Amino acid sequence: MNILRHSESLLFLSLSFSYRAANETPADFGIADFYGFQNLRFLNLGCCNLAGEIPAWLTNLKNLSVLSLAANKLTGPVPSRLGSLPRLFYLNLDSNRFVGEFPKQLLRLPMLVSRSNQSVDHDDAHLELPITQSRQYAGFIGQQLNSLSFFPREIDLEHNNFYGSIPTEIGRLDRLQNLELNHNNFTGNIPAEISNLRDLATLDISKNHLSGQIPLSVTSLNFLANLNVSYNNLEGQIPKGTQIQGFNAISSSLANKGGISLGDVAAQYKYKNATVDVKADTETTAYALRLKASALMRLSFHCLAYALAF
């Protein structure tokens, strides 16, 4: 990192799996008051054994569009200035040790709010060395992505220790395509304002402590292809008049207190302490296939640092 820090023309940097020694790596790499990487569009520091807080210098990268800090040991608050990065539309903080309420600073990311506020619709920066699709998603093996426009507009906070309610202000992110909040400790109801996320394709809020019902307003999410609300304390009926009732192979389970799964289920049922008339294949509903709408975008990043126009 110190070697590259003065590379002003660097556009793409992936150091995933590059720091896997027994000792933890400081998240800031020992760099303070750093103002390099000003043209960086893509930064992947996933699986680098990073510990500590998200470094402040990351919030100075005004051209950053894609940021992955997944599978590290990061703690502390999410920097408030991260929510003001003008080009950031893909943020992956999956599998860290963050604790606290939903980081509301992310609710003002300019690229995820109303189109009327956009000066740049999407980042189409060309990658001269394409990224190869991860092999773990059958059907999309080996696909090469050569532009940042292939990435979804996504916030991934799964596998952390966030708690409290999902804020109603989530509805501001009306350009968001994928929202992953699973495996946390969120409580309260699913906010009806989620229906404002009109581009939403994937919503995973499974394995939390959510209660109440699935809001009827989700029927307006016309692009929703993957819904997972399993392992919460939800009750009530699946909303009518929506593709939620007709999910098949790309469905996730809706198992809750009653141990119920949704594959291709009968038209109506109650999903708390009830019996379900399931038409789908038993194995499909039992294991609730997790083929995500974002599968096209999940990538295998290896120990690479590409200096485009270095």
DRENKOL-956216 format. One record per residue (C-alpha): residue in one letter; x, y, z. Coordinates in steps of 0.1 Angstrom, whole numbers, padded with zeros to 4 digits, always signed. Layout:
% residues N
AXYZ/...
END
This chain:
% residues 310
M+0000+0000+0000/N+0028+0024+0008/I+0044+0017-0025/L+0012+0026-0044/R+0001+0055-0023/H+0016+0081-0046/S+0002+0066-0078/E-0021+0095-0087/S-0034+0078-0119/L-0044+0045-0102/L-0080+0036-0110/F-0084+0000-0099/L-0068-0016-0068/S-0076-0051-0054/L-0055-0064-0026/S-0079-0091-0015/F-0062-0120+0004/S-0029-0101+0003/Y-0025-0098+0040/R-0032-0132+0055/A-0004-0134+0081/A-0011-0145+0116/N-0008-0109+0128/E-0036-0085+0122/T-0030-0057+0097/P-0039-0021+0109/A-0069-0010+0088/D-0051+0023+0080/F-0019+0005+0070/G+0000+0029+0092/I-0009+0057+0068/A-0021+0090+0084/D-0031+0122+0068/F-0031+0105+0035/Y-0045+0122+0004/G-0034+0099-0024/F-0055+0077-0047/Q-0076+0107-0058/N-0086+0090-0091/L-0093+0056-0076/R-0127+0042-0088/F-0124+0006-0074/L-0109-0005-0041/N-0111-0041-0027/L-0095-0048+0006/G-0116-0078+0014/C-0101-0108+0033/C-0070-0088+0043/N-0071-0095+0081/L-0076-0058+0087/A-0083-0047+0123/G-0094-0015+0138/E-0117+0013+0125/I-0123+0022+0089/P-0094+0046+0081/A-0103+0083+0077/W-0083+0086+0045/L-0109+0064+0027/T-0134+0092+0030/N-0111+0115+0009/L-0115+0093-0022/K-0140+0114-0040/N-0140+0094-0072/L-0144+0060-0055/S-0174+0041-0069/V-0169+0005-0056/L-0156-0003-0021/S-0153-0037-0005/L-0140-0042+0030/A-0156-0076+0035/A-0144-0104+0057/N-0120-0085+0080/K-0120-0076+0117/L-0131-0040+0114/T-0148-0024+0144/G-0160+0010+0155/P-0184+0034+0138/V-0188+0038+0101/P-0172+0072+0093/S-0199+0098+0088/R-0180+0113+0058/L-0184+0079+0040/G-0220+0089+0033/S-0209+0120+0014/L-0187+0103-0012/P-0202+0116-0045/R-0196+0085-0067/L-0199+0056-0042/F-0227+0032-0052/Y-0214-0002-0041/L-0204-0007-0004/N-0196-0041+0011/L-0189-0043+0048/D-0199-0080+0051/S-0185-0102+0078/N-0168-0077+0101/R-0172-0068+0138/F-0192-0036+0135/V-0215-0029+0165/G-0242-0002+0167/E-0273+0010+0151/F-0279+0012+0113/P-0253+0037+0100/K-0276+0065+0089/Q-0248+0083+0072/L-0252+0058+0044/L-0287+0070+0038/R-0274+0101+0021/L-0250+0085-0005/P-0256+0107-0035/M-0255+0079-0060/L-0283+0060-0042/V-0308+0088-0038/S-0333+0102-0062/R-0324+0105-0099/S-0333+0142-0097/N-0301+0147-0076/Q-0278+0128-0099/S-0250+0145-0119/V-0237+0111-0129/D-0262+0083-0135/H-0237+0054-0131/D-0200+0047-0133/D-0191+0031-0167/A-0153+0032-0161/H-0137+0006-0183/L-0114-0020-0167/E-0086-0029-0191/L-0080-0061-0171/P-0115-0076-0167/I-0127-0092-0134/T-0136-0128-0136/Q-0169-0140-0122/S-0168-0161-0090/R-0171-0198-0095/Q-0195-0202-0066/Y-0225-0191-0086/A-0235-0218-0110/G-0247-0206-0143/F-0225-0175-0144/I-0191-0191-0141/G-0162-0174-0158/Q-0180-0143-0170/Q-0157-0114-0174/L-0168-0080-0163/N-0149-0051-0179/S-0169-0021-0166/L-0180-0007-0132/S-0215-0004-0147/F-0219-0042-0142/F-0219-0037-0104/P-0252-0032-0087/R-0261-0003-0065/E-0257-0021-0032/I-0253-0018+0005/D-0241-0050+0022/L-0239-0049+0060/E-0245-0087+0066/H-0228-0107+0093/N-0221-0080+0117/N-0236-0069+0151/F-0258-0040+0141/Y-0289-0036+0162/G-0319-0015+0167/S-0346-0008+0141/I-0342-0005+0104/P-0347+0033+0100/T-0377+0045+0081/E-0353+0069+0063/I-0342+0038+0043/G-0368+0049+0018/R-0345+0077+0007/L-0323+0052-0011/D-0347+0049-0040/R-0319+0040-0065/L-0307+0010-0044/Q-0308-0024-0061/N-0295-0047-0034/L-0299-0044+0004/E-0282-0071+0026/L-0288-0068+0063/N-0290-0104+0073/H-0272-0120+0102/N-0274-0090+0125/N-0295-0081+0155/F-0321-0057+0140/T-0354-0055+0159/G-0388-0039+0153/N-0409-0039+0122/I-0399-0040+0085/P-0404-0003+0076/A-0431+0003+0050/E-0408+0029+0035/I-0388+0000+0018/S-0415+0002-0009/N-0398+0035-0019/L-0368+0016-0031/R-0384+0011-0065/D-0353-0004-0082/L-0348-0030-0054/A-0340-0065-0067/T-0326-0082-0036/L-0337-0077+0000/D-0322-0100+0026/I-0331-0093+0062/S-0329-0129+0074/K-0316-0140+0108/N-0324-0109+0128/H-0351-0103+0154/L-0377-0085+0133/S-0414-0088+0142/G-0447-0078+0129/Q-0458-0084+0093/I-0444-0080+0059/P-0456-0046+0048/L-0483-0046+0021/S-0464-0019+0003/V-0438-0044-0009/T-0462-0054-0036/S-0451-0022-0054/L-0415-0035-0058/N-0418-0046-0094/F-0381-0056-0098/L-0378-0076-0066/A-0363-0110-0076/N-0350-0122-0042/L-0366-0118-0008/N-0353-0135+0023/V-0369-0127+0057/S-0363-0161+0072/Y-0355-0167+0109/N-0372-0137+0124/N-0403-0134+0144/L-0427-0123+0117/E-0463-0132+0114/G-0493-0126+0092/Q-0500-0133+0056/I-0478-0130+0025/P-0490-0099+0007/K-0512-0106-0023/G-0509-0095-0058/T-0471-0097-0061/Q-0444-0119-0074/I-0435-0127-0038/Q-0461-0155-0039/G-0447-0170-0070/F-0410-0172-0063/N-0395-0205-0075/A-0358-0214-0079/I-0345-0180-0070/S-0366-0177-0039/S-0352-0177-0004/S-0371-0191+0026/L-0396-0172+0046/A-0391-0195+0076/N-0400-0178+0108/K-0413-0190+0142/G-0436-0215+0125/G-0407-0231+0106/I-0422-0222+0073/S-0404-0219+0039/L-0415-0202+0007/G-0406-0219-0025/D-0435-0220-0049/V-0462-0220-0023/A-0500-0220-0023/A-0517-0187-0029/Q-0521-0178+0008/Y-0509-0189+0042/K-0501-0176+0076/Y-0465-0180+0086/K-0465-0181+0124/N-0475-0213+0142/A-0493-0226+0111/T-0493-0253+0086/V-0485-0245+0050/D-0498-0260+0018/V-0465-0262-0002/K-0466-0271-0039/A-0429-0268-0044/D-0403-0295-0045/T-0395-0306-0009/E-0358-0302-0013/T-0361-0268-0028/T-0382-0255+0000/A-0362-0272+0027/Y-0329-0257+0017/A-0343-0225+0003/L-0319-0219-0027/R-0300-0188-0022/L-0294-0179-0058/K-0293-0141-0055/A-0302-0115-0080/S-0268-0100-0073/A-0251-0133-0084/L-0240-0117-0116/M-0221-0091-0096/R-0204-0113-0069/L-0168-0115-0080/S-0137-0134-0072/F-0110-0109-0063/H-0075-0123-0061/C-0042-0106-0050/L-0041-0081-0078/A-0033-0044-0080/Y-0040-0030-0114/A-0026+0004-0122/L-0047+0016-0151/A-0030+0045-0168/F-0003+0042-0140/
END
